[in-house]
Amino acid sequence: MKIGIKIISAALLLTFAANGWCGGKKIICVLDLEDKSNHSHSWRNVGTGVAEMMVTALAETKKYTLIEREKLEAVLAEQKLGASGAVTAQTAAKIGRLLGAQYIVTGSITEFGVKDSKIGVGGLEKVLPFGGGAKVAKNTARVAIDVRAIDTTSAQIVAAAKGEGKKSSAEFSGDLSIAPSFDFGKDGFDETIVGKAARKAVDDVAKELSKKFDEGGAGAVKIIKITGNQVYINSGGADGEKVGNTYAIYRMGEEMTDPDTGESLGSEEEKIGTAKVVKVNPKFSIAETKAAVQRTDILKEK
């Protein structure tokens, strides 16, 4: 599947992310989703296909800068890293930093498939006119997705979303049943009931993630550079920044990992001070602080 997004080099994106030069747009990379649907289907590369659908859905909002899939694959190959939702938060954050992304979207497909059933009326099965009592079958596709957005600076999960799509062949006049020969991105797939169910689930996730990003609940303000008691931050007038805004400054502590699963449980944050915005530019701002800050510290609204 070809995504209609302008190609931007990873090095250039990294510069943009560090300096807040993306016109207020968050830079997002979507990893392949992990297929946890017990593989009870005949489609290939489901995790990659759904991830590509999600890139398209987020790009169509025109609110974000999306990392091209080709750039992601090149970095993964070079670093010998995995690309699915099974990666840890730390690995996802590393991938994101290498690509210049501020946020990594990762997760899993929990349901994906088609189920046959019988159409009944009042407890009785429908009968075809010339079928001698033949039963009318219908196919129902169900797709469920569970994703999270990871801040590449802190490796913390800052937003989560779930999406679900369900479509039945009884809803359409044509034969839009399972058609497993249609792979993702091939002509005809989007017109199958599983294609329509997948699109509904992806659109739900994109809408929910977009809502959380817009609410400011995803991520924190990043430090671009430090000069004396002044810190340059990647939030400017295009992001709604204003002189006088005050932030709490946090430093990330030691990462905690589940000893049984190896899953990252995040890390504690230590508040080390506050910073007040004194100058606002379109794409970055300057704040003053008395704290001894580091480039890896993050700022959150008080």
C-alpha positions as CSV (number, residue, x, y, z in Angstrom):
1,M,0.0,0.0,0.0
2,K,1.4,3.4,-1.0
3,I,0.8,6.1,1.5
4,G,0.4,9.6,0.0
5,I,2.7,11.4,2.4
6,K,5.6,13.6,1.5
7,I,8.9,11.8,2.1
8,I,11.1,13.6,4.7
9,S,14.5,12.3,5.6
10,A,15.0,10.9,9.1
11,A,17.9,13.3,9.7
12,L,15.8,16.3,8.7
13,L,12.9,15.1,10.9
14,L,15.3,14.7,13.8
15,T,16.4,18.3,13.3
16,F,12.8,19.5,13.1
17,A,11.8,17.6,16.2
18,A,14.7,18.9,18.2
19,N,14.0,22.5,17.2
20,G,10.2,22.5,17.1
21,W,10.1,23.3,13.4
22,C,7.1,21.2,12.4
23,G,4.6,24.1,12.4
24,G,3.1,22.9,15.6
25,K,2.5,19.4,14.3
26,K,3.4,16.3,16.3
27,I,5.7,13.9,14.5
28,I,4.3,10.4,14.8
29,C,5.6,6.9,13.7
30,V,3.3,3.9,13.6
31,L,4.9,0.5,14.1
32,D,3.5,-2.8,12.8
33,L,0.8,-4.1,15.2
34,E,1.2,-7.5,16.8
35,D,-1.4,-10.0,15.6
36,K,-2.9,-11.5,18.8
37,S,-6.1,-12.7,17.0
38,N,-5.0,-16.4,17.2
39,H,-4.4,-16.2,13.5
40,S,-7.8,-17.6,12.8
41,H,-7.8,-16.0,9.3
42,S,-6.2,-16.4,5.9
43,W,-4.8,-12.9,5.4
44,R,-1.1,-12.2,5.3
45,N,0.8,-9.4,7.0
46,V,-2.2,-8.2,9.0
47,G,-0.1,-6.2,11.5
48,T,1.6,-4.3,8.7
49,G,-1.6,-3.8,6.8
50,V,-3.5,-2.4,9.7
51,A,-0.5,-0.1,10.7
52,E,-0.5,1.3,7.1
53,M,-4.2,1.9,7.3
54,M,-3.6,3.8,10.6
55,V,-0.9,5.9,9.0
56,T,-3.3,6.9,6.3
57,A,-6.1,7.7,8.8
58,L,-3.8,9.9,10.9
59,A,-2.4,11.6,7.9
60,E,-5.8,12.4,6.6
61,T,-6.5,14.6,9.7
62,K,-3.7,16.9,8.4
63,K,-2.8,17.5,12.0
64,Y,0.4,15.4,12.2
65,T,3.6,14.7,10.4
66,L,3.8,11.0,9.8
67,I,7.0,9.0,9.3
68,E,7.2,7.2,6.0
69,R,7.1,3.4,6.2
70,E,10.2,3.2,4.0
71,K,12.1,5.3,6.6
72,L,10.9,3.1,9.4
73,E,11.9,-0.1,7.6
74,A,15.4,1.3,6.8
75,V,16.1,2.2,10.5
76,L,14.8,-1.2,11.7
77,A,17.0,-3.0,9.3
78,E,20.0,-0.9,10.2
79,Q,19.5,-1.3,14.0
80,K,18.3,-4.9,13.7
81,L,15.2,-4.0,15.7
82,G,11.7,-5.6,15.6
83,A,8.8,-3.6,14.1
84,S,5.7,-5.1,15.8
85,G,3.7,-4.1,18.9
86,A,5.6,-6.7,20.9
87,V,8.5,-4.3,21.3
88,T,9.1,-2.7,24.7
89,A,8.4,0.9,25.5
90,Q,12.1,1.5,25.6
91,T,12.8,-0.1,22.2
92,A,9.9,1.9,20.7
93,A,11.3,5.1,22.2
94,K,14.7,4.3,20.7
95,I,13.2,3.7,17.3
96,G,11.3,6.9,17.5
97,R,14.4,8.9,18.5
98,L,16.3,7.5,15.6
99,L,13.6,8.6,13.2
100,G,13.1,12.0,14.8
101,A,9.6,11.1,16.0
102,Q,8.1,12.6,19.1
103,Y,5.6,9.8,19.5
104,I,5.5,6.1,18.6
105,V,2.2,4.3,18.1
106,T,2.3,0.6,18.8
107,G,-0.1,-2.1,19.9
108,S,-1.9,-5.2,18.9
109,I,-4.8,-6.6,16.9
110,T,-6.9,-8.6,19.4
111,E,-9.6,-9.8,16.9
112,F,-9.5,-10.3,13.2
113,G,-11.6,-12.7,11.2
114,V,-15.0,-13.7,9.8
115,K,-17.6,-15.9,11.4
116,D,-20.4,-17.8,9.6
117,S,-23.9,-17.9,11.1
118,K,-27.4,-18.6,10.1
119,I,-30.1,-16.0,9.5
120,G,-33.2,-16.8,11.5
121,V,-36.6,-15.1,12.0
122,G,-38.6,-15.8,15.2
123,G,-36.4,-18.7,16.0
124,L,-37.0,-20.3,12.5
125,E,-34.4,-20.5,9.8
126,K,-35.0,-18.8,6.5
127,V,-35.5,-21.0,3.5
128,L,-34.4,-20.3,0.0
129,P,-37.3,-20.4,-2.6
130,F,-35.8,-23.2,-4.6
131,G,-33.4,-24.7,-2.1
132,G,-35.6,-27.4,-0.7
133,G,-35.1,-26.1,2.8
134,A,-31.5,-24.8,2.4
135,K,-30.4,-22.4,5.1
136,V,-29.3,-18.8,4.3
137,A,-25.9,-18.2,5.8
138,K,-24.3,-14.8,6.5
139,N,-20.7,-13.8,7.3
140,T,-19.8,-11.4,10.1
141,A,-16.4,-9.8,10.3
142,R,-15.0,-8.4,13.5
143,V,-11.8,-6.5,14.0
144,A,-10.6,-5.1,17.3
145,I,-7.4,-3.0,17.8
146,D,-5.7,-1.9,21.0
147,V,-2.9,0.7,20.7
148,R,-0.8,3.1,22.8
149,A,1.3,6.2,22.1
150,I,4.7,6.3,23.6
151,D,6.7,9.5,24.3
152,T,10.1,8.9,22.8
153,T,11.8,11.1,25.4
154,S,10.5,9.5,28.5
155,A,9.5,6.1,27.1
156,Q,6.2,6.5,28.9
157,I,2.8,5.6,27.5
158,V,1.0,8.9,27.2
159,A,-2.2,7.9,25.4
160,A,-4.1,4.8,24.6
161,A,-7.0,4.0,22.3
162,K,-9.2,1.0,21.3
163,G,-11.1,0.5,18.1
164,E,-13.7,-2.0,17.0
165,G,-15.3,-2.7,13.7
166,K,-18.1,-5.2,12.9
167,K,-19.7,-5.8,9.5
168,S,-22.0,-8.4,8.2
169,S,-22.6,-9.6,4.6
170,A,-26.4,-9.1,5.4
171,E,-25.7,-5.3,5.3
172,F,-24.7,-5.4,1.7
173,S,-26.4,-6.4,-1.6
174,G,-23.2,-7.8,-3.1
175,D,-21.0,-10.8,-2.2
176,L,-18.6,-9.1,0.2
177,S,-17.7,-12.1,2.3
178,I,-14.4,-13.4,3.4
179,A,-12.4,-13.3,0.1
180,P,-9.0,-14.2,1.7
181,S,-7.3,-13.9,-1.7
182,F,-7.5,-10.1,-1.3
183,D,-4.4,-9.0,0.6
184,F,-4.0,-5.7,2.2
185,G,-3.7,-2.9,-0.3
186,K,-4.9,-5.0,-3.2
187,D,-7.9,-4.0,-5.2
188,G,-11.0,-5.4,-3.7
189,F,-9.9,-5.8,-0.1
190,D,-11.6,-2.6,1.2
191,E,-14.9,-3.9,-0.3
192,T,-14.8,-7.1,1.7
193,I,-16.6,-7.2,5.0
194,V,-13.3,-7.7,6.9
195,G,-11.9,-4.7,5.0
196,K,-14.8,-2.6,6.1
197,A,-14.6,-3.8,9.7
198,A,-10.8,-3.1,9.8
199,R,-11.4,0.4,8.4
200,K,-14.0,1.1,11.1
201,A,-11.7,-0.1,13.9
202,V,-8.8,2.0,12.5
203,D,-10.9,5.1,12.1
204,D,-12.1,4.7,15.7
205,V,-8.5,4.5,17.0
206,A,-7.3,7.4,14.9
207,K,-10.2,9.5,16.2
208,E,-9.5,8.7,19.8
209,L,-5.8,9.2,19.5
210,S,-6.4,12.6,17.8
211,K,-8.7,13.6,20.5
212,K,-6.2,12.8,23.2
213,F,-3.4,14.6,21.4
214,D,-5.5,17.6,20.9
215,E,-6.4,17.7,24.6
216,G,-2.7,17.9,25.3
217,G,-2.8,14.7,27.3
218,A,-0.2,13.1,25.2
219,G,3.4,13.9,26.0
220,A,5.2,16.8,27.5
221,V,7.0,19.9,26.4
222,K,10.6,19.1,25.4
223,I,13.8,21.1,26.0
224,I,15.6,22.2,22.8
225,K,18.6,23.8,24.4
226,I,19.8,25.5,27.7
227,T,21.5,28.9,28.0
228,G,22.2,29.9,31.6
229,N,18.8,30.2,33.4
230,Q,16.9,30.1,30.2
231,V,15.5,26.9,28.5
232,Y,14.3,26.8,24.9
233,I,11.2,24.6,24.5
234,N,9.5,23.0,21.5
235,S,6.2,24.8,22.1
236,G,5.4,28.1,20.4
237,G,2.7,30.3,19.3
238,A,1.4,27.8,16.8
239,D,0.8,25.4,19.7
240,G,-1.1,28.0,21.7
241,E,1.9,28.9,23.9
242,K,1.7,32.2,25.8
243,V,4.0,34.4,27.9
244,G,3.5,33.8,31.5
245,N,2.7,30.1,31.2
246,T,4.3,28.1,34.0
247,Y,5.6,24.5,33.8
248,A,6.7,22.0,36.3
249,I,10.1,20.4,35.4
250,Y,10.4,16.7,35.8
251,R,13.4,14.3,35.6
252,M,12.8,10.7,34.7
253,G,14.0,8.1,37.3
254,E,15.0,4.5,36.9
255,E,13.0,2.4,34.5
256,M,11.0,-0.3,36.2
257,T,10.4,-3.7,34.5
258,D,8.0,-6.5,35.3
259,P,10.2,-9.4,36.4
260,D,7.9,-12.0,34.9
261,T,7.0,-10.5,31.6
262,G,9.9,-8.1,31.0
263,E,7.3,-5.4,30.2
264,S,8.2,-1.9,31.0
265,L,6.2,-0.4,33.8
266,G,7.5,3.1,33.2
267,S,9.6,5.1,35.6
268,E,9.1,7.5,38.4
269,E,9.3,11.3,37.8
270,E,11.1,13.6,40.2
271,K,10.0,17.2,40.2
272,I,13.1,19.4,40.2
273,G,11.6,22.9,39.8
274,T,9.5,25.2,37.6
275,A,9.9,27.3,34.5
276,K,8.0,30.4,33.3
277,V,7.7,31.3,29.7
278,V,9.1,34.8,29.0
279,K,9.2,34.9,25.2
280,V,7.1,33.1,22.5
281,N,8.1,32.6,18.9
282,P,5.9,30.8,16.3
283,K,7.6,27.5,16.7
284,F,9.5,27.6,20.0
285,S,9.5,29.6,23.2
286,I,12.0,30.6,26.0
287,A,11.3,30.0,29.6
288,E,13.3,31.0,32.7
289,T,14.1,28.7,35.6
290,K,16.2,28.5,38.8
291,A,16.5,24.7,38.5
292,A,19.7,23.0,37.2
293,V,18.0,21.4,34.2
294,Q,19.2,18.8,31.7
295,R,18.2,18.4,28.1
296,T,16.4,15.1,28.9
297,D,14.2,16.8,31.5
298,I,10.5,17.4,30.5
299,L,8.1,20.1,31.3
300,K,4.4,19.7,32.1
301,E,1.7,22.2,32.8
302,K,1.2,22.9,36.4
